[in-house]
């Protein structure tokens, strides 16, 4: 297969290095300016001090916090916070939890609109507070204030930085059980979290064992950890974390994400945030190689993010701008999936990707990076392919194999739907019934 053109106008080295360990090593071994070294040093100091203060805050909150509120026969009251980017994400993760017979009420503290769901009450920070301290701080302060007022039985945060840390502190102050939703898998912790999607310490650029150890200490203090898949559980247990783990990747409505009965008009689709860790540059380079064999191949990239302009320019430079549409965020995701043949994900790190689950429920085989918990869903050579390295050539080979073999594509499509049915909504509701029932005894 032909290689990528020599002109490299992909995402900037600094940005990609924060998401990719191989790029990180190249940056470390190559010449680094004094200004960049100073900036790294500052970020390492800042991250260490922040995580140390977070540990101290958890300890103090444990000393002065309220006594834990028992759960009565009416069920469990829950308060959660996070950056909820899309209605699909909320429906998949919050919908089954709120639908549990063990949940009596669920408050969501958010700065983004919360769709209407039974038993779910949205709480938004005051606009003046957002203007004064910023959206994230305003949300966390509101989370603390409302938890102290309403005294839920359970509080939880999505991603360790910073919502999970907030939940660990607020839970102790309010006398609630604390839950950490580890959406991004081990990447949220490993190396200080520099490869995670929600990377507050990206400026460190290189791994920091001290920050990782302190984050792990905070993780150990949670009453319950919800992961998206089994590999994340193994990671934490190997690190000595001894708490209640449950793999709950979300619930997908099988009626909503139905396979198409027509002929798909899009060959490849990728959905997700346009951020460095997703390595969409690898997808575009793989597409360049696919175009060499299949000149009329079509692709769509759905999502919003900081790299959109750079990725559009990269598509032009690679000569694939006529083959790919970087369409931004779309509410009608189901219709886009039903118009597509194959879902592709080239991430450096993932939990158990909701976008892949939705696509497979709609009957799309998956060609994805062999990272995180994706192996829980994608069975290599059965319902898709797991690609060991973020190599455009390897991705292109697998994509071409599916697009040029109609019988294999159909068989993989049927297998993808069967695999995704394990994560349908009712099964996830049952998982939450069991988890919340166990909370009564804690």
HUNOR-V900865 format. One record per run of one state. SS is the DSSP state (hx for helix, st for strand, lp for the rest). FROM is the first residue (numbers start at 1). LEN is the number of residues. If there is no record, write none. Layout:
# HUNOR-V900865
ss = <SS;SS>
from = <FROM;FROM>
len = <LEN;LEN>
This chain:
# HUNOR-V900865
ss = <lp;hx;lp;hx;lp;hx;lp;st;lp;hx;lp;st;lp;st;lp;hx;lp;hx;lp;st;lp;hx;lp;st;lp;hx;lp;hx;lp;hx;lp;hx;lp;st;lp;hx;lp;st;lp;st;lp;st;lp;hx;lp;hx;lp;st;lp;hx;lp;st;lp;hx;lp;st;lp;hx;lp;st;lp;hx;lp;st;lp;st;lp;hx;lp;hx;st;hx;lp>
from = <1;13;18;21;30;34;65;76;82;87;100;103;110;120;124;127;134;135;151;154;159;160;175;177;183;185;189;190;193;202;205;209;221;224;228;230;239;244;248;252;253;266;272;276;279;280;294;299;303;308;319;324;329;333;339;340;346;354;362;365;370;374;377;380;381;384;388;392;404;406;424;425;440>
len = <12;5;3;9;4;31;11;6;5;13;3;7;10;4;3;7;1;16;3;5;1;15;2;6;2;4;1;3;9;3;4;12;3;4;2;9;5;4;4;1;13;6;4;3;1;14;5;4;5;11;5;5;4;6;1;6;8;8;3;5;4;3;3;1;3;4;4;12;2;18;1;15;3>
